[in-house]
């Protein structure tokens, strides 16, 4: 049986930032923490060993695989900053075209530094991700 490795942890986010984030990424990481908190309305939580996630949702795939994930998040890795978003479609593509210097994959956007991107567009991407995921996976609370 598959065991999900990236799950919400009880570790202190600020302690993680001070101790584990590479020094050259730390200033951007603190700015991103504020930016994601403002855009999402959620407090940052550590997911796994290196992802700071905001909000959460429970998903179930057609295969029966299910789990919990952050609605949006980031990881200030040594080589690049990874930004995790669950949004898709033309709205995402339009925003990415205005974001600034980045590369992207299916669910990630990679940036070298925060100053390379338009932070207002990044906030819109975060809000879009949260909206789309909450619509697709509504809470049963």
C-alpha positions as CSV (number, residue, x, y, z in Angstrom):
1,X,0.0,0.0,0.0
2,X,1.2,3.5,-0.9
3,X,2.1,5.7,2.0
4,X,1.9,9.4,1.3
5,X,5.2,11.0,2.2
6,X,4.3,14.7,1.9
7,X,1.8,15.3,4.7
8,X,1.2,18.2,7.1
9,X,3.7,18.2,10.0
10,X,3.6,19.8,13.4
11,X,7.1,21.3,13.0
12,X,7.6,25.0,13.5
13,X,7.7,26.8,10.2
14,X,9.8,29.7,11.5
15,X,12.4,27.4,13.0
16,X,12.5,25.5,9.7
17,X,13.1,28.7,7.9
18,X,15.9,29.8,10.2
19,X,17.7,26.5,10.3
20,X,17.0,24.6,7.1
21,X,16.5,27.2,4.3
22,X,19.7,27.9,2.5
23,X,21.0,31.4,3.4
24,X,20.8,32.7,-0.1
25,X,17.1,31.8,-0.2
26,X,16.1,32.9,3.3
27,X,15.1,36.5,2.6
28,X,12.9,35.5,-0.3
29,X,11.5,32.6,1.8
30,X,10.3,35.1,4.5
31,X,8.8,37.4,1.8
32,X,7.1,34.4,0.2
33,X,5.7,33.3,3.6
34,X,4.1,36.7,4.0
35,X,2.9,36.8,0.4
36,X,1.3,33.3,0.5
37,X,-0.3,34.1,3.9
38,X,-1.8,37.3,2.6
39,X,-3.0,35.7,-0.7
40,X,-4.3,32.5,0.7
41,X,-5.7,33.6,4.1
42,X,-4.1,30.5,5.6
43,X,-1.2,30.1,8.0
44,X,1.8,28.4,6.6
45,X,2.4,24.8,7.7
46,X,5.3,22.5,7.0
47,X,4.4,19.6,4.6
48,X,7.0,16.9,4.6
49,X,10.5,18.1,5.2
50,X,10.7,21.1,3.0
51,X,7.4,22.4,1.6
52,X,5.5,25.3,3.3
53,X,1.9,24.8,2.4
54,X,-1.2,26.9,2.9
55,X,-4.6,25.5,3.5
56,X,-5.4,21.9,2.7
57,X,-7.9,19.7,0.8
58,X,-8.7,16.0,0.6
59,X,-8.7,14.4,-2.8
60,X,-9.9,11.0,-4.0
61,X,-8.9,9.9,-7.5
62,X,-10.9,7.5,-9.7
63,X,-8.3,4.8,-8.9
64,X,-9.3,5.0,-5.3
65,X,-6.0,6.7,-4.2
66,X,-6.7,9.5,-1.8
67,X,-4.9,11.8,0.5
68,X,-4.5,15.4,1.7
69,X,-2.4,18.1,0.1
70,X,-1.8,21.8,0.5
71,X,-3.9,24.2,-1.6
72,X,-0.8,26.1,-2.5
73,X,2.8,26.2,-1.3
74,X,6.5,26.8,-1.9
75,X,9.8,25.2,-1.1
76,X,12.9,27.4,-1.0
77,X,15.3,24.8,-2.4
78,X,19.0,25.3,-2.9
79,X,18.9,25.6,-6.7
80,X,15.5,27.3,-7.3
81,X,12.4,28.2,-5.4
82,X,9.6,25.7,-6.2
83,X,6.0,27.1,-6.1
84,X,3.3,24.5,-5.9
85,X,0.0,25.4,-7.5
86,X,-3.0,23.2,-8.3
87,X,-4.6,25.5,-11.0
88,X,-4.9,24.6,-14.6
89,X,-6.3,26.0,-17.9
90,X,-6.2,29.2,-19.8
91,X,-6.5,31.5,-16.7
92,X,-3.3,29.9,-15.4
93,X,-1.6,30.2,-18.7
94,X,-2.5,33.9,-19.1
95,X,-1.2,34.7,-15.6
96,X,2.1,32.7,-16.2
97,X,2.7,34.7,-19.4
98,X,2.7,37.9,-17.2
99,X,4.6,36.4,-14.2
100,X,8.1,37.2,-15.2
101,X,11.2,35.0,-15.4
102,X,10.3,31.4,-14.5
103,X,10.0,27.8,-15.7
104,X,7.1,25.6,-15.0
105,X,5.9,22.0,-14.9
106,X,2.4,20.5,-14.5
107,X,1.9,21.6,-10.8
108,X,5.1,23.7,-10.2
109,X,6.5,27.0,-11.1
110,X,10.3,27.5,-10.6
111,X,11.9,30.8,-10.0
112,X,15.5,31.8,-9.2
113,X,14.5,34.7,-6.9
114,X,11.4,36.6,-6.0
115,X,12.6,39.8,-7.7
116,X,12.4,38.0,-11.0
117,X,8.6,37.8,-10.9
118,X,5.6,40.1,-10.5
119,X,4.3,39.4,-7.0
120,X,0.8,40.7,-7.7
121,X,0.5,38.1,-10.5
122,X,1.9,35.4,-8.1
123,X,-0.8,36.3,-5.6
124,X,-3.4,35.9,-8.4
125,X,-2.0,32.5,-9.2
126,X,-2.2,31.4,-5.5
127,X,-5.8,32.6,-5.3
128,X,-6.7,30.8,-8.6
129,X,-5.1,27.6,-7.3
130,X,-7.1,27.7,-4.1
131,X,-10.3,28.5,-5.9
132,X,-10.0,25.7,-8.4
133,X,-9.0,23.1,-5.8
134,X,-11.7,24.1,-3.4
135,X,-14.2,23.9,-6.3
136,X,-13.0,20.5,-7.5
137,X,-12.6,19.1,-3.9
138,X,-15.2,20.8,-1.7
139,X,-14.8,20.3,2.0
140,X,-17.4,18.1,3.7
141,X,-17.1,19.9,7.0
